Each structure stands twice: as structure tokens, then as C-alpha cells.
Amino acid sequence: EEANKGTFYGLAVMYDNGSLLAIAEYNSLTVESLFPDQDGYYAMGGYRIGQWMPYLTYAHEETTDDDSRDPTVSPTPAVPDANANGISDIYEAAIGAQQEFNKEQTRTALGVRYDYKPGVAMKLQYDMVDVGDTAGEFDAVPTEDSGNIISFTIDTVF
């Protein structure tokens, strides 16, 4: 069915000479439905020193069809006593739910990776995240436009 079609484009490049690692990627997604169209890209660079690799990452993603979820005409004036009947509250809730799909996020990360053994790596990372006036990748719109995240992960491959 036409309403369920989508298009995805992606391009990625990587350079790894054993010491220097550089990766860049761009993706674009367009979906003919309620799901948001999105563009995103990132670039990452790191330098291996023995089992350690400090790295820096910059990433940006945003929805590209926000206008389709931002109606300019409210149906409530055409409905008598819309506020009294709760219709405008329902309408506002529906618009709010749709606008949760609107996303813009920029992330700059500084981290260090330690390759403990083949298939096991530990990472400590500090992220500076800016979401503007959207929720970004958070569950709800944060009270501040930006925030910092510190994470520690253990990655395994088995």
C-alpha cells in the first residue's frame, strides 16, 4: 500500500590504519505515514594507544517534516462550547502527541575506550547534548535546551 512506503539513503566511510580510526556517516529516512522523516549524520575520530583509545564524536539528527505535524487551524472554533465539552483539550493533547515526533539533537562526546580482551571493551564517555526546544532522544522535552551525560558501558561480542 502506498501509505506504507519509505525511502532510506545512507552513506558511510571509515578509515582505520590500526592506530587512527575515523568514521563518518549520513542517513536520510522518508516515510509516507505518520512516522517522521529524519536526517542525521555523525563523525568520530579516535587514536589507539595500546589497549586504550580516546575518541571524539559529533552527531546531529533532526526531523525534516515538522510542518506536517504543526497544524495552523484549530477545529474548536467551529464546535459550539468546544472548551466546555473538553474537545479543545483533546485536540491540544493530540497536537502535543504529534509534536513529540519533532526532533532536533546535537551531541558532542568525548570518551575513552579500553579493550580488555578480544570481544570485551569498556567505555567511559562524556556527552554534551543540545535538543533545542524538542525532546531529542529523551522521552519528554527537557526543562533545559541542553544537558550533559556521563556513561560507562561494557561492550561484549559473543
C-alpha positions in Angstrom: 0.0 0.0 0.0 1.3 3.5 -0.9 0.9 4.9 2.6 3.4 2.4 4.0 6.3 3.1 1.6 9.5 4.6 2.7 12.9 5.6 1.4 16.2 5.2 3.2 19.6 6.6 2.0 22.8 6.1 3.8 26.5 6.8 3.2 29.3 5.8 5.4 33.1 6.0 5.2 35.7 4.6 7.6 39.5 4.8 7.8 41.4 2.5 10.2 45.1 2.0 10.0 45.4 0.3 13.3 46.2 3.4 15.3 44.0 6.1 13.8 40.3 5.5 13.4 37.9 7.9 11.6 34.2 7.2 10.8 31.6 9.4 9.2 28.0 8.5 8.3 25.0 10.3 6.8 21.4 8.9 6.8 18.1 10.1 5.4 14.7 8.5 6.0 11.4 9.4 4.4 8.2 7.5 5.3 4.8 8.0 3.8 2.9 7.8 7.1 2.6 9.3 10.5 6.2 8.4 11.3 8.7 11.3 11.0 11.1 11.9 8.1 14.6 12.2 9.5 18.1 13.2 8.5 21.2 12.5 10.6 25.0 12.4 10.5 28.0 11.9 12.7 31.7 11.9 12.6 34.0 10.2 15.0 37.8 10.1 15.4 40.0 8.2 17.8 43.6 7.2 18.3 44.6 3.8 19.7 47.4 3.8 22.2 47.9 0.1 23.2 44.6 -1.1 24.6 43.3 2.5 25.0 41.5 4.7 22.5 40.5 8.2 23.3 37.9 9.5 20.9 35.7 12.4 19.9 32.3 12.2 18.3 30.0 14.9 16.8 26.4 13.9 15.8 23.3 15.7 14.6 19.8 14.5 13.8 16.5 16.1 13.1 13.1 15.5 11.7 12.6 17.2 8.3 8.8 17.2 8.1 7.8 19.1 11.3 5.4 21.3 9.3 3.2 18.3 8.7 2.7 17.9 12.5 2.1 21.6 13.2 -1.5 22.4 12.2 -2.3 26.1 11.9 -6.1 25.8 12.1 -7.8 24.6 15.2 -11.2 22.9 14.7 -12.5 24.1 18.0 -14.0 27.5 16.9 -16.4 25.6 14.6 -17.7 23.5 17.5 -20.1 25.2 19.9 -18.9 25.1 23.5 -15.7 23.2 22.5 -13.9 24.2 25.7 -16.9 23.2 27.9 -17.1 19.8 26.2 -13.4 19.1 26.5 -12.9 19.0 22.7 -10.2 21.6 22.7 -8.3 19.7 25.5 -8.4 16.5 23.4 -7.3 18.5 20.3 -4.4 20.0 22.2 -3.4 16.6 23.6 -3.4 15.1 20.1 -1.3 18.0 18.7 1.1 17.6 21.6 1.5 13.9 20.9 2.2 14.5 17.3 4.7 17.3 18.1 6.6 14.8 20.3 7.8 13.4 17.0 9.5 16.7 16.2 13.2 16.2 17.0 16.4 18.1 16.7 19.5 17.0 18.6 23.2 17.7 18.5 25.6 15.6 20.6 29.3 16.1 21.2 31.0 13.3 23.0 34.5 12.8 24.4 35.4 9.3 25.6 37.9 6.7 26.2 37.7 3.0 25.3 39.7 0.2 26.9 39.9 -3.1 25.0 40.0 -5.5 28.0 40.4 -8.6 25.8 39.1 -9.6 22.3 35.3 -9.1 22.3 35.2 -7.1 25.5 35.6 -3.3 25.7 34.9 -0.8 28.5 34.0 2.8 27.6 33.7 6.0 29.7 32.0 8.8 27.8 31.0 12.4 28.5 28.2 13.8 26.2 27.1 17.3 25.7 23.6 17.2 24.3 21.6 20.1 22.9 17.9 19.4 21.9 16.7 23.0 21.3 13.0 23.1 22.1 12.4 19.4 21.2 12.6 16.2 23.2 15.5 15.0 21.0 16.1 11.3 22.0 14.7 11.9 25.5 11.2 10.6 26.5 9.9 14.2 27.1 11.0 17.7 26.3 13.7 18.5 29.0 13.4 21.7 31.1 16.7 22.9 29.7 17.7 23.0 26.0 21.0 21.2 26.8 22.4 18.8 29.2 25.4 16.6 30.0 25.5 12.8 30.3 28.3 10.7 31.8 28.1 7.0 30.9 30.1 3.8 31.5 29.5 0.8 29.3 30.9 -2.7 28.9 30.5 -3.8 25.3 30.7 -7.5 24.5 30.7 -9.5 21.3 29.9 -13.2 21.5 
